[in-house]
C-alpha cells in the first residue's frame, strides 16, 4: 500500500460534515486517539494526531479527499456519510470529482482565469459559460445564484420589489436569476402579497406590544432570498429549478 504524505493528504478536500464525523465516532464508542491510530496504522496517514481529528470535528480544518476516504474506513461508513453540503464553486467542483482544469476546459475558460474565479469565489464568465458551468456541476438555480456571487444583489432587488408602491423589477431580477418571465412575475407577485400580509398590522400604539405579523415583516425581509426560492418552488411548473427548463443563458 502506498503511504500518503502530509502534503498530499492536506490538499483542499470536498465538503465535510464535521458533526456527522463526531456522531459516528461516539456511536462506535471511539475516542479521537482511536481514530488517529486507525488512520496511521491502516491507511498510512502517519501525521494524524488526536488533535487533528478533533480539529476536523470542530470545523477548525477540513480533511482532504484521501483523508475523508480513510476516515470513512475507520468509522465503518461511506464517504457519502461524511459529505457536507457544497457551499462554494470549489466545493461543488470537488463534489463532482472534477479538477479545475476539467471545469475550465468544459466552460471555455483559460485555466488561470477560472482558478482566479474559484479563489475569489466570484464568477466573471459569460452567460453561456455560466450555463455550461451549471450543467457540468449539476447546480440548482439557488446554488448557481449563490456560488456566482449574485445573492446579495438579488436580496437587494427583492426587498425593493416587495416594499415599493408600484415599481416592479422583473427585468433586473431576471438578469440575476435566468428564469422565464411568466414564473418570475408570478413569484414576485406572490412574494409581494406575502410581505404585505405580514406588514399589514403595526405595533399597538397604546400598550407598545409588537404585533406578531408586524414583526414577521422584518424577519421576512431578512430572509427574502430564501422566501423567493420557496415561492418559486410552490409554482405548478418547477422546470425553472435546473438548467434547460427556462434556465441559464436562455
N, C-alpha and C positions, 0 to 999 in steps of 0.2 A: 504493500500500500504506500502510495506517495504521501509524504508528510507535508501538510500545508505550512507555509511560513506565516509569520505575523503580518508581514507587508501584504501578502496575497489575500489573506483572510479578512484584513481590515479595510479592504476596498468598500466603497459605499454599497449598501445592500438594498434589498427590496423592503417594502413597508413591513413593519414588525409590530405585532400586538403584544406589547410588554405585559399587560395584566394577564393575558392568556398564558404566557410563559410561567408566570408566578403561580397561577391557579393549577396548571398541570403539574408543576414541581411539587407543590404542597399536597396535591391529591395523591401523589405517589409516596408521600412521606419522606421526601428527599430534602436535604439541605443544600445550600449553594456549593458547599465543598464537595458533595457527592456528584453534582452536575459537572463541576470543574474537573474532577478526577476522571469522570467518564469521557469528557471531551479530550482530555490529554491522553488517556490510556487507549481508548478505542478509535479515536479519529485523528490522532497526531497533532492536536492543537496544543502544543506544549506550553504556550504562553498564557493559557487561560487560567485565571485565578478565581476564587470565590467572589472577590470584589468585582471582577469584570462581569460575572454572571449577575450579581446584584445590580450593577450598573445598567445592564440590558433591561432587567425587570423594572427598574425605576425610571427608564426612559432617559438616562444620562448619556447613553451611547446606543448605537444601533448595530446589531450583528450583520455581517456581510452574508451574501448568498451561501457560501460554503459553511459558514458558522451556523446559519439557520438550519441547513440540512443536517449538520451534525447534532445540533441541539434537539431537533425533532427525533433523531435516533435515540438519544439519551433519555428523552422524555416519553418514548414509546407513542409517538403521534406522527401525523403527517406534517409536512412543511406548511400545508394549507391551514392547519390548525393554529399556526403561529403567524399567519399573514395578517397584517393590518390593512386598513383602507388606504389606497393611494391618495396622496394629497398634493402632489406636485407633478410637474412634467416628467422629471427624472423618475419618480416613483411609479408613475403609470408605465413608463417605458420598461423599467425593471420588472414590473409585474407581468409584462408580456414576454419577458425573456429576450428583449431586443437590445442590441448595442446602439450607442449613439450614432455610430457610422451607418447602421441599418436604417435608422429613422431619417437621418439627413439625406441619404440616398433616395429613400422612398418618397419623400416630400419635395425633393428637388432643391435642397439647400446645400451650400458648402458646409463641410463638417465644422469648421471654425465658427461659422455664423450660428449654426444650430447649437453647438456647445455653449456659446455665449448666452443664447436664449435660455438654455437649461440652467446655466449657472446663476443667471439673474432672475429666473422664474418669470420672464416677461416674453411673451410671444410677439414677434415682429414680422412674421411671414405674411404672404398674401392670403386672400380669402380662399383661393384654390388650394394653396398649400395647407391652410387650416382644415379644409375639407379632407384632404389626404391624411393629415395627422389624426383627425377624429376617427376616420375609418380604420387606420392602421392600429391605433391604440384602443379601438372599440369604446370610445368615450360616449357617455350620455351627454345630453346638452348641458345640464348643470355642471358636469365635470369639465366640459370644454370651456365654458364661461369662466369657471374657477381657475383653471391652470393657465389660461391665456391672459390673466390679469384684468378681465373685463368686469369683475363683480363689483368693485367699488363704484364705478361709473354707472352700472346698472342700478345699484341701490339708490344712487342719487336721482336718477331719472324716474324710478318707480315712486319714490317719495314725492317728487314734484308732480307726477301724474295723479296720484290719489288725493293730494291736498289742494290742487289747483281748482279754481271755479269752473273754467271752461276748457282750457287748453289740454289737449292730449298729445302724447309724444310717441305715437306709434312708429313713425319713421326712425326717430332717434333710437328707440329701443330695438327696432329691427336691425339696426346696424351692429348692435352688440349681440343680439340673440337671433340668429338666422332661422326664423320660423315664418311660415306662410302668413299673410296678412290676416286672414279670417280668424284662425285660432288665437293669434296675438291680440287682435282687437277684442275678442270675446274674453280673453284672460284679463286684459287691462280693465275692461268694464266691470267684470266680476270683482276684481281687486279693489276698484274704486268704491263699489257699493258696499263691500265688506268693511272697508275702512270707515265709511260714513255711518254705518250702523254702530260701530264702536265709538265714534266721536259724537254721536247724537246727544248724549246726556253729559252734562258738565257737573262738577262737584257742587253740592248743595251750598248755597250762599249763607245759610243761617248756621248750620252746625259744623260746616267745614269738612264734613265727611266726603271722602273721594268716592264717586260713583264707580262701580266695577267696570262698566263699559267705557267710561271716560279714561280710566287708567289703561284699559285694554287698547285704546287707540295708540298710546305711546309705545306700548310693547309691540303692537302690530307694525309700527314704523321701524322699530329696531330690528325686526325680523322680516322685513319687507321682501327680501330676495327669497327666503325660504317660503313665504306665503305665495309668492309668484309661482314658484315651481309646483307648489301644491295645487294651486288653481289650474295651472296648465294640465297637471296630471288627472284632474277630475273631468276634463273635457271628453266628450264621447270618442273622439279620434285621437289616439296618442301617437300617431305617426311622427309627430314632431320630436319624439324623445331620442331618436338616433339618426345618424346620417342617412340621407337618401329619402327621408319621409317629409320633405319640406325644408330640408336642413341646410347644411353648411354649403355656402357658396352658390346656392341655387337662386 
